[in-house]
Each structure stands twice: as structure tokens, then as C-alpha cells.
Amino acid sequence: MKTHGQAVFRFGHFVLVPGERLLLLDGTPIAMTGKAFDLLATLVQNAGHLVTKDELLHAVWPGVVVEEVNLSVNISVLRKVLSAAPDGANGIETVPRQGYRFNAAVEVGDLAAIDLGALREVLPYLSVAVLPFSIDQAPNSYLADGLVEGVINDLTRLRALRVTPRASAFRFKDAPGDPIAAGRELDVAAVVTGALSQRGNGVRLQLELVDVARNAQVWSAAYDVAAADLAQLQVRLIHDLAGAMHIRLSGAEVAGLARRPTTHEQAYQAYLQGRYLWNQRSETSLQGAIALFHNAIDLDPHFALTFAGLADAHTTLGYLGYCAPVGAFPVARSYALKALELDPSLAQAHASLAYIKFYFDWDWDGARQAFLRAIELNPNDPVSHQWYAVYLLASGRPDHAFIEAQRAHQLDPLSLAVNTDIGFHHYYNGRYAEAVSQLQSVLGMKRDFLLAHLWLARTLLEMGRFDEALAETSIAEGKAREWSVLVAARGHTYAMAGMTDQARAVLREMALLSRHRFVTSYGIALVHAGLGRKDEAFRWLDRAFEERSHWLVWLRLDPRWKNLRDDPRFETLIKRIKYPA
């Protein structure tokens, strides 16, 4: 058989060119996600032979722990693609409990037989990453980052295009290198690179579009603009990039791109700075983000995105336990509603409101509708899919939840938060070995990522590996001292390990801590539960209910309550949360 990069595979009305990541139906390119394409290529190259589930998972998701449900979802996608041809519907055979076999007759030909040049003249790029722009001097760093952020946000509005989110694209900021390698790691068809330099009172921006599969620059342009015209530059960039990628803009997309989030340049810059601080998630950075968002609103009171930013910042303060939920979520709700009043089509604001309805109101149906509305407005936003996956898991729909988590991963494969949530899903489904593997892979991406250490500690606890769990908690506490969630985790682990004196000391520590900052009653209840003090545990759980603790949405799944589940009071508390049927 010819090598992967040189061979062309023909079956029925289809032609598959793995090296160019092309699937043609009667000569017309077919749009597919990266993982679905890899799955088809693996099956076609092994036509007539059984390919086991493990072999497919290893080939398509190397180094990532994924569930079989993700494999079956992509098989369904392939069957739908193949059914477009009269003879394609039955090409993939399911071998029960083992794997799949591609049964169509396959002919192997030469790459030279395909006129790639002609195809590339019309073939749209369906996925792209905008890498951080290089700069000629340090003062231009913030301007360059702001332009990249704006371009990413605008490209995300194009429904035909999957765009790598800022968090993953900016992982390459401090380590610039081969854009082709970055594109392959981000699983995109094209990469945009740029260089920003000072030109008197204005700037010059040099842009390039690189085809990842062909390892070739396919478009470039230079822009010289005055500083006052930067807002209009962003509009030009999106139209030019869409043309270079052969993306046809709908009338609604053209109108949407023409409508700028704000005409006040300083307000937009303050918003970008605020989002940057929000992404850091520390208490100090969140307070800094809130101050910047308010600065932006002072400059432009009609700037809807900034109100959505304020909603997210206050929600995060409450979620992470930096302040009481009753002091955070209602404030966040008012800002989310204001954002929607200013712009009902703002997907981010719908997602923010859904988050509040889920974690604070326990309005399960309202949250579901708001999440679905956010996804309808922007199906390419990984955060909406990520949050919806969490909601579905708490709702008791683990398979659907994992599909949404994988969708978020497809949209943003290098997201630390999304990859951590995959481990989180394994944990709540009792797949502890898979959770450990996934969370360790996250720490391989970023050694000090706080949430991965938190969930790894919880997983190791359930496996009875108490010393390792305490070590992970200690690492996390080194980054977030006096965070009551971690203090409680340490106390519960001590109790479950039989270290009762240390667990009791943690209860005293939390009492002292509560004198100057919020301490979640849910955490105090956990330590009492670990010590076997059922009455005290339920007393503190009742307090958590009065606090509207967001952790209570996990009461039904959290394995740390195993000592309380046979008590009638536990079932009573479950009913008070009013989980969906």
C-alpha cells in the first residue's frame, strides 16, 4: 500500500486523500471535522479488516483518554456523510463489542491523479487558528494581543468556520515557532500569522494565511493604518480573511461584522484587559477584571460585552468560593440581564445566565433553555458546550454530557479547562483510572494548573491513595492559600485516611479562616462526614442549602457522601434540590 501522504483511496462515488485531508463526493469537497476525517482515513486504509475500538481510539485520539461514546458519535457522523451517495450508507460495519470494519471496495491510486491546485482555488478552509502576532517593540504587545483577540472573536461568528479560541492560540505566544506544527497541534486546516510594527503615528500589520496540510503560504497582505483607524482595520481583516479562506458570508454575517461591539477604543481595550484578568481566575485578578469592566462601562454604557464580562467575573467569584454565593450570583444575574437587554443575540450573555440558573437558582429547565440558546447563537463557542456538558452531567445525563464535553474539546483541543473537565466527567462516573490518566495529561500541558491538581486529589482519594491525594492538595494549596475548597478537601482526606487529629485540626483552621473570609459550609460538612459525625454533617449541609451553595448540584453524584447516603435525611436534601427526572 502507498504511504499515507501519497495515496488516494477511491470507493464508490468518493475519493479520499488523507495527506491533503480531503474527501470528495463526485469531485466536490465534503466538509468534515478533524476527528471524523481521521476516523474515516483509518477505516478506509484498513478496508476489509476489523479495526478494534482500542485501535481506533489510539489512532484518532493519541494520548487523550476518551470514552467509547465519542467513537460511536463520530461513526454516526461518518455514516451520515457516506449516505449522501447511493452506495455509501452501508460502508461501515459494526462488529458488536469489538470494533468496526470498512466493507466498501477500495482502489488505491496516486496523488498525482488529483488536481489539487484547482481544488484549492475553491475549497473552503473550515478550521483556523489565529496565532499571536509578533511585534517590533514591547509597547506594541498589548495592541497586537487586542487585535488578535478581536479577529478571533469576529471569526467565531462565521458558522462555517471552527476557530481556535484565544486561550489555546495564546499558548504559542511565548514560544513562537513553526506555524505548521502549531496548526497540527491545534487540529486546524489553516493558520493565520501576523507581524505588527510601528510606522510613525500608525502601525503596519503583515498577515499570512498558511495551509497546514500543504505546508504552504496561500495568502498574504500588508495593512498601513493610523492609530485612530484600528477599529475599522479589524473589519477589513475579517472580510479579507474570509475571502482568502473561500468562506462565503451570509447577509446576516456581513451585517453582524459591520456592527462593532463598541466605537470607543479605550473601552474596548479595557474590556480586553478585563477578560485577560478574568482568565487567570485568582481572587485578585477577578477583582481587577471587575474594575476594568466598570471602567469600560463608564466610557461606553451601551457596551454589552462588558456587562457579560461583569456577570462572568462575579459568577466566578461565587463559584470558586471567594465570596458567598448569595453575594455573587444575584449581582451576576443583573449584569447578564443588562447585557441581553443591550444585545439579545449575545451568546456569551445567554451562557452566563444559564450558568447562574444552574448553579444558584437550581432552575434546571431554565438553565437548559438558556444553554441551548447560547449554543444556537454561537455553535462554535467551546465554553458554552463545556458548561452545558457540566449541567447535563449534574442533571443525570452522563452520555449526552460526555458528547458535549468532547464537542468542546474538538473546538478547543488545548484548553486546560476543557481537558480538566473530561477528567472531571470520568471522576463523577466512577472511572477513576481514566480520570487519573486524563488529569495527568493536563498537568503534562501545564504543571501548575490548579483545577487539575484539585480533581486529581479527589480521584486519588476515592482510589484509597491517601498520601498521593494529600500531596496533590498540598501543591494546589501552594497556589491558592486559604481557599476553603482545598482546606476542606485536605480535612476530608485526613478523616478518610484515619488521621482524625489532623482532620479535627482542619475544622479549627476553617473556623479561624471564616473570621476574615467566606468558608463554604459544604466543605465543613465534608470533614464532619469523613469523621463519621452524621448529625454535624447534616447541620452544615442545611447551612449550605441556606447559602445556596453551588456545590449542592453535585450532591447526588459526589462520592464523598458515601457515609451519609443510607440516612433518610440525605434523600430529603436531594429532593430539596429538585433535580430533573
VOGU-3710 file (C-alpha; in Angstrom, 3 decimals, decimal comma):
1> mkthgqavfr> 0,000/0,000/0,000  1,169/3,520/-0,713  2,180/5,781/2,135  -0,481/7,812/3,929  0,732/11,082/2,408  0,893/9,876/-1,229  -2,094/7,557/-1,611  -5,556/8,323/-2,953  -8,388/5,959/-1,995  -11,429/5,592/-4,254
11> fghfvlvpge> -14,638/3,879/-3,140  -17,937/4,300/-4,953  -18,594/7,983/-5,589  -15,937/9,049/-3,066  -12,248/9,895/-3,247  -10,258/10,149/-0,009  -6,901/11,982/0,026  -5,526/11,562/3,583  -2,355/13,569/3,014  -4,399/16,596/1,911
21> rlllldgtpi> -7,255/15,901/4,361  -9,748/15,852/1,503  -12,899/13,809/0,966  -14,527/14,316/-2,434  -18,009/13,218/-3,462  -18,239/13,191/-7,263  -15,390/15,708/-7,290  -16,936/18,062/-4,702  -15,164/18,525/-1,357  -17,137/17,373/1,714
31> amtgkafdll> -16,811/19,284/4,984  -15,831/17,123/7,973  -14,448/17,628/11,466  -10,824/16,665/12,009  -11,561/13,623/14,171  -14,259/12,273/11,867  -11,822/12,575/8,954  -9,069/10,754/10,882  -11,526/8,001/11,779  -12,601/7,543/8,152
41> atlvqnaghl> -8,973/7,529/6,965  -8,080/4,837/9,496  -11,022/2,636/8,485  -10,508/3,088/4,730  -6,782/2,327/4,921  -7,713/-0,919/6,693  -10,656/-1,712/4,388  -11,978/-5,254/4,763  -10,344/-5,715/8,168  -11,687/-5,355/11,675
51> vtkdellhav> -10,285/-2,313/13,476  -10,886/-2,637/17,207  -12,273/0,166/19,330  -8,980/0,455/21,196  -7,046/0,708/17,920  -9,357/3,445/16,658  -9,219/5,404/19,911  -5,424/5,209/19,886  -5,179/6,233/16,222  -7,671/9,108/16,310
61> wpgvvveevn> -7,157/10,429/19,866  -3,487/9,659/20,608  -2,503/10,487/24,174  -6,045/11,512/25,185  -8,414/9,451/27,335  -11,828/9,434/25,643  -14,985/7,410/26,059  -16,351/4,925/23,515  -19,421/7,154/23,221  -17,245/9,681/21,383
71> lsvnisvlrk> -16,220/6,973/18,931  -19,832/5,973/18,280  -20,826/9,622/17,775  -18,182/10,072/15,081  -19,141/6,763/13,438  -22,697/8,135/13,195  -21,330/11,295/11,600  -19,415/9,223/9,029  -22,459/7,133/8,169  -24,419/10,316/7,556
81> vlsaapdgan> -21,636/11,639/5,291  -21,405/8,382/3,345  -25,182/8,134/2,969  -25,029/11,151/0,640  -24,015/8,688/-2,100  -26,422/5,918/-3,224  -23,930/3,167/-2,446  -22,339/4,621/0,678  -24,800/4,049/3,516  -23,599/0,544/4,392
91> gietvprqgy> -19,859/1,100/4,085  -19,123/0,868/7,826  -19,993/-2,396/9,586  -20,303/-2,556/13,362  -18,718/-5,661/14,894  -20,582/-5,929/18,220  -18,434/-5,306/21,340  -15,258/-5,295/19,217  -14,991/-2,510/16,649  -15,748/-1,581/13,056
101> rfnaavevgd> -14,949/-2,752/9,528  -14,998/-0,721/6,278  -16,655/-3,025/3,717  -16,770/-0,926/0,541  -14,418/-1,893/-2,284  -11,409/0,437/-2,193  -8,989/1,228/-5,026  -5,643/2,816/-4,204  -4,298/5,393/-6,651  -1,705/8,165/-6,969
111> laaidlgalr> -1,911/11,668/-5,558  -0,815/12,959/-8,970  -4,214/11,933/-10,362  -5,930/14,672/-8,321  -5,775/18,276/-9,494  -5,159/19,758/-6,055  -4,343/23,185/-7,411  -7,773/23,554/-8,969  -9,465/22,242/-5,838  -7,608/24,613/-3,544
121> evlpylsvav> -8,805/27,553/-5,615  -12,372/26,905/-4,427  -12,047/24,623/-1,402  -13,004/26,451/1,827  -10,910/26,183/4,953  -13,272/25,020/7,685  -10,985/25,492/10,688  -8,395/28,131/11,537  -6,126/29,316/14,338  -5,013/32,932/14,676
131> lpfsidqapn> -1,617/32,843/16,379  -0,302/35,759/18,481  1,244/38,445/16,296  4,952/39,208/16,550  5,901/42,799/17,438  8,848/45,077/16,796  8,827/46,649/20,262  7,359/45,776/23,671  4,868/48,693/23,891  3,004/47,217/20,919
141> syladglveg> 2,379/43,913/22,704  -0,966/44,881/24,119  -2,158/46,327/20,801  -1,156/43,155/18,960  -2,893/40,938/21,514  -6,016/43,078/21,307  -6,170/42,781/17,526  -5,733/39,009/17,687  -8,485/38,771/20,301  -10,816/40,855/18,150
151> vindltrlra> -10,114/38,845/14,993  -10,719/35,568/16,845  -13,993/36,844/18,303  -15,236/38,022/14,906  -14,218/34,858/13,045  -16,097/32,813/15,649  -19,316/34,402/14,345  -18,869/32,644/10,989  -20,877/29,448/11,293  -18,938/27,640/8,544
161> lrvtprasaf> -15,678/28,071/10,428  -14,204/26,426/13,539  -11,858/28,895/15,234  -9,318/28,030/17,894  -10,183/30,103/20,993  -7,801/32,673/22,388  -6,699/30,616/25,407  -5,312/27,812/23,243  -3,926/30,036/20,465  -2,063/32,151/23,005
171> rfkdapgdpi> -0,205/29,135/24,352  2,143/29,822/21,428  2,768/33,449/22,405  5,897/32,889/24,466  7,206/30,070/22,323  6,819/31,184/18,689  7,958/28,616/16,191  6,682/26,598/13,276  3,085/27,616/12,419  2,594/24,268/10,676
181> aagreldvaa> 3,409/22,401/13,897  1,070/24,716/15,809  -1,688/24,095/13,279  -1,293/20,334/13,580  -1,350/20,502/17,370  -4,481/22,665/17,246  -6,077/20,357/14,635  -6,894/23,130/12,126  -6,729/23,381/8,344  -5,181/26,859/8,264
191> vvtgalsqrg> -3,157/29,186/10,474  -3,063/32,989/10,436  0,216/34,636/11,445  0,959/38,327/11,721  3,672/40,882/12,440  2,871/44,301/13,902  5,304/47,195/13,658  5,250/50,934/14,372  5,022/53,314/11,411  5,161/56,927/12,624
201> ngvrlqlelv> 1,773/57,680/14,170  0,292/54,465/12,836  1,080/50,784/12,505  1,801/48,248/9,792  0,311/44,767/10,038  1,604/41,981/7,811  -0,730/38,949/7,689  -0,222/35,495/6,211  -2,537/32,521/5,773  -0,794/29,140/5,882
211> dvarnaqvws> -2,297/25,863/4,633  -1,351/23,273/7,277  -1,796/20,122/5,162  0,172/21,530/2,213  2,772/23,293/4,390  2,391/26,380/2,199  1,589/30,070/2,471  -1,528/30,656/0,383  -2,253/34,352/1,016  -0,619/37,457/2,468
221> aaydvaaadl> -1,441/41,138/2,820  0,003/44,275/4,411  -2,050/46,993/6,104  -0,833/50,500/6,966  -3,276/52,385/9,183  -3,361/55,333/11,535  -3,912/54,586/15,215  -7,393/56,133/15,056  -8,451/53,671/12,336  -7,653/50,433/14,208
231> aqlqvrlihd> -11,322/49,615/14,816  -12,017/49,738/11,078  -8,890/47,688/10,392  -10,437/44,755/12,233  -13,484/44,860/9,923  -11,190/44,773/6,862  -9,200/41,879/8,291  -12,255/39,673/8,753  -13,584/40,289/5,241  -10,159/39,708/3,701
241> lagamhirls> -9,514/36,537/5,714  -12,960/35,159/4,860  -12,195/35,713/1,183  -8,764/34,117/1,449  -10,306/31,039/3,110  -13,094/30,869/0,474  -15,762/31,373/3,147  -18,969/32,848/1,755  -20,510/35,289/4,199  -24,277/35,300/4,632
251> gaevaglarr> -26,162/38,570/4,715  -26,626/38,210/8,484  -22,893/37,609/8,960  -21,984/40,661/6,904  -24,384/42,769/8,957  -23,074/41,305/12,212  -19,459/42,018/11,349  -20,321/45,576/10,430  -21,786/46,115/13,909  -18,893/46,812/16,255
261> pttheqayqa> -19,248/45,939/19,979  -18,175/49,495/20,817  -16,911/52,520/18,924  -14,847/53,611/21,931  -11,314/52,308/21,510  -10,322/52,777/25,170  -13,451/50,974/26,335  -12,605/48,014/24,117  -9,029/47,897/25,374  -10,275/47,963/28,991
271> ylqgrylwnq> -12,631/45,088/28,146  -9,773/43,056/26,655  -7,633/43,663/29,727  -10,547/42,625/31,932  -11,052/39,366/30,045  -7,340/38,655/30,321  -7,502/39,034/34,121  -10,737/37,022/34,317  -8,984/34,118/32,623  -6,410/33,995/35,455
281> rsetslqgai> -9,176/33,122/37,971  -7,378/34,325/41,137  -9,331/36,464/43,590  -7,053/39,439/42,927  -7,289/39,098/39,144  -11,079/38,794/39,272  -11,374/41,987/41,317  -9,041/43,675/38,834  -11,209/42,459/35,958  -14,326/43,878/37,605
291> alfhnaidld> -12,643/47,284/37,973  -11,617/47,290/34,296  -15,092/46,269/33,141  -16,567/49,147/35,116  -14,039/51,499/33,514  -15,193/50,311/30,097  -18,853/50,890/31,007  -18,051/54,409/32,211  -16,634/55,072/28,743  -19,452/53,309/26,872
301> phfaltfagl> -22,620/52,494/28,879  -24,041/50,537/25,904  -21,127/48,084/25,608  -22,979/44,750/26,024  -19,896/42,506/26,084  -18,603/44,318/29,155  -21,796/43,599/31,094  -21,386/39,919/30,154  -17,815/40,140/31,438  -19,051/41,536/34,754
311> adahttlgyl> -21,564/38,687/35,009  -18,813/36,106/34,447  -16,427/37,753/36,925  -18,997/37,835/39,736  -20,141/34,293/38,944  -16,546/33,086/39,136  -16,044/34,794/42,496  -19,019/32,849/43,823  -18,173/29,568/42,096  -14,616/29,492/43,391
321> gycapvgafp> -15,776/30,353/46,903  -14,002/33,697/47,124  -17,290/35,133/48,405  -20,691/33,816/49,469  -22,929/32,672/46,590  -25,738/34,986/47,739  -23,329/37,898/47,390  -22,109/36,945/43,933  -24,707/35,212/41,773  -27,576/37,758/42,121
331> varsyalkal> -25,166/40,542/41,152  -24,001/38,472/38,197  -27,608/37,924/37,106  -28,309/41,660/36,949  -25,302/42,179/34,660  -26,212/39,230/32,402  -29,748/40,570/32,006  -28,402/44,037/31,216  -26,133/42,556/28,532  -29,127/40,801/26,959
341> eldpslaqah> -31,182/43,976/27,141  -28,479/45,717/25,101  -27,899/42,799/22,724  -30,388/39,868/22,794  -28,210/37,986/20,286  -25,146/37,928/22,567  -24,416/34,234/23,066  -21,965/34,882/25,908  -24,661/36,579/27,972  -27,104/33,693/27,452
351> aslayikfyf> -24,382/31,278/28,602  -23,686/33,449/31,660  -27,376/33,498/32,574  -27,621/29,730/32,079  -24,693/29,243/34,463  -26,475/31,308/37,143  -29,778/29,470/36,677  -27,948/26,151/37,008  -25,605/26,770/39,919  -27,563/29,283/42,009
361> dwdwdgarqa> -31,271/29,142/41,143  -31,337/25,356/40,613  -33,718/26,210/37,792  -32,869/23,135/35,739  -35,254/23,726/32,854  -34,464/27,432/32,624  -30,741/26,667/32,579  -31,172/24,089/29,819  -33,081/26,538/27,631  -30,502/29,287/28,176
371> flraielnpn> -27,593/26,949/27,366  -29,304/25,766/24,182  -29,993/29,367/23,168  -26,320/30,261/23,663  -25,237/27,295/21,541  -27,823/28,125/18,868  -26,456/31,674/18,620  -22,818/30,572/18,545  -22,399/26,811/17,967  -18,607/27,253/17,734
381> dpvshqwyav> -18,125/28,566/21,273  -16,363/25,825/23,290  -17,220/27,410/26,661  -20,980/27,088/26,069  -20,565/23,403/25,180  -18,248/22,918/28,177  -20,709/24,468/30,639  -23,652/22,655/29,079  -21,763/19,374/29,495  -21,343/20,087/33,208
391> yllasgrpdh> -25,070/20,871/33,500  -26,016/17,634/31,711  -23,772/15,575/33,968  -25,326/17,039/37,134  -28,764/16,512/35,551  -28,170/12,773/35,292  -27,419/12,525/31,566  -23,777/11,353/31,529  -23,643/10,073/27,934  -25,059/13,293/26,486
401> afieaqrahq> -22,779/15,248/28,830  -19,692/13,487/27,549  -20,680/14,155/23,937  -20,895/17,874/24,747  -17,552/17,743/26,564  -15,976/16,146/23,520  -17,564/18,797/21,297  -15,911/21,448/23,452  -12,635/19,517/23,114  -12,954/19,382/19,327
411> ldplslavnt> -13,452/23,141/19,249  -10,578/23,837/21,662  -8,304/20,768/21,946  -5,616/22,531/24,013  -7,953/24,143/26,562  -6,752/23,303/30,057  -10,247/23,806/31,481  -11,938/21,590/28,870  -9,340/18,845/29,230  -9,704/19,010/33,012
421> digfhhyyng> -13,468/18,715/32,674  -13,018/15,471/30,733  -11,213/14,126/33,808  -13,995/15,594/35,958  -16,563/13,610/33,911  -14,598/10,387/34,395  -14,422/11,086/38,139  -18,160/11,597/38,589  -18,848/8,435/36,577  -16,567/6,344/38,794
431> ryaeavsqlq> -13,929/5,774/36,093  -11,040/6,674/38,377  -8,170/5,151/36,372  -9,323/7,070/33,281  -9,676/10,250/35,355  -6,120/9,937/36,686  -4,741/9,396/33,187  -6,642/12,379/31,771  -5,758/14,745/34,620  -2,102/13,774/34,487
441> svlgmkrdfl> -2,151/14,588/30,769  -3,466/18,069/31,662  -0,616/18,540/34,134  1,724/17,494/31,350  0,402/20,507/29,422  0,729/22,872/32,419  2,421/21,548/35,538  0,836/24,033/37,944  -2,775/24,055/36,709  -4,741/24,378/39,939
451> lahlwlartl> -8,010/22,676/38,992  -6,261/19,602/37,580  -4,470/19,127/40,921  -7,788/19,549/42,764  -9,622/16,910/40,739  -6,635/14,565/40,701  -6,524/14,745/44,511  -10,223/13,898/44,710  -9,783/10,973/42,333  -6,804/9,552/44,230
461> lemgrfdeal> -8,821/9,809/47,434  -11,536/7,561/46,001  -8,831/5,069/44,987  -7,563/4,937/48,581  -4,248/6,548/47,639  -4,370/8,992/50,541  -0,740/10,110/50,620  -0,811/10,957/46,908  -4,137/12,770/47,321  -2,702/14,890/50,137
471> aetsiaegka> 0,388/15,641/48,036  -1,773/16,920/45,165  -3,853/19,014/47,568  -0,660/20,493/49,007  0,513/21,516/45,535  -2,838/23,191/44,869  -2,793/24,972/48,237  0,607/26,343/47,324  -1,117/28,266/44,529  -4,363/29,140/46,335
481> rewsvlvaar> -3,742/29,549/50,045  -6,795/29,858/52,296  -9,119/28,641/49,552  -11,704/26,861/51,706  -12,457/24,285/48,982  -8,886/22,977/49,238  -8,735/23,234/53,027  -11,920/21,140/53,253  -10,528/18,622/50,753  -7,447/18,205/52,925
491> ghtyamagmt> -9,580/17,753/56,059  -11,853/15,176/54,418  -8,840/13,227/53,145  -7,311/13,208/56,620  -10,576/11,860/58,034  -10,934/9,115/55,408  -7,299/8,113/55,961  -7,956/7,671/59,695  -5,909/10,749/60,634  -8,616/12,060/62,955
501> dqaravlrem> -6,452/14,521/64,908  -5,363/16,232/61,707  -8,973/16,313/60,435  -10,162/17,938/63,643  -7,347/20,458/63,359  -8,638/21,359/59,903  -12,083/22,075/61,360  -10,460/24,515/63,784  -8,470/26,010/60,900  -11,669/26,565/58,903
511> allsrhrfvt> -13,349/28,202/61,921  -10,470/30,680/62,183  -10,474/31,231/58,444  -14,193/32,076/58,490  -13,471/35,122/60,664  -11,985/37,032/57,742  -13,253/35,331/54,570  -16,096/33,178/53,275  -15,820/29,457/54,076  -18,237/27,115/52,324
521> sygialvhag> -20,466/25,122/54,687  -20,458/22,301/52,130  -16,737/21,845/52,829  -17,166/21,847/56,603  -19,901/19,230/56,225  -17,496/17,055/54,219  -14,932/16,963/57,024  -17,609/16,010/59,564  -18,898/13,315/57,201  -15,393/11,883/56,870
531> lgrkdeafrw> -15,132/11,748/60,676  -18,461/9,908/60,888  -20,245/12,814/62,576  -23,519/12,484/60,715  -25,578/14,950/62,753  -22,934/17,673/62,366  -22,570/16,900/58,664  -26,306/17,338/58,050  -26,375/20,501/60,143  -23,698/22,040/57,928
541> ldrafeersh> -25,379/20,735/54,762  -28,531/22,553/55,824  -26,430/25,709/56,175  -25,019/25,079/52,702  -28,588/24,950/51,403  -29,335/28,315/53,021  -26,134/29,696/51,428  -27,370/28,411/48,046  -24,042/26,621/47,729  -23,472/25,718/44,093
551> wlvwlrldpr> -21,707/22,528/45,194  -25,103/21,087/46,143  -25,925/20,403/42,480  -23,339/17,587/42,785  -24,812/16,099/45,965  -26,357/13,202/44,057  -23,056/12,286/42,335  -20,344/13,294/44,817  -18,812/10,014/46,088  -17,523/11,703/49,250
561> wknlrddprf> -21,013/11,444/50,781  -20,997/7,641/50,764  -21,214/7,564/54,581  -24,478/9,542/54,533  -26,401/8,048/51,643  -28,319/5,497/53,731  -29,649/8,208/56,055  -33,231/9,408/55,278  -32,069/12,994/55,771  -29,835/12,648/52,720
571> etlikrikyp> -32,756/11,723/50,470  -34,742/14,642/51,886  -31,926/17,011/50,954  -31,727/15,510/47,464  -35,440/16,252/46,973  -34,930/19,869/48,041  -32,513/20,397/45,128  -35,351/19,393/42,750  -33,176/17,521/40,262  -34,822/16,921/36,875
581> a> -36,350/13,477/36,391
//
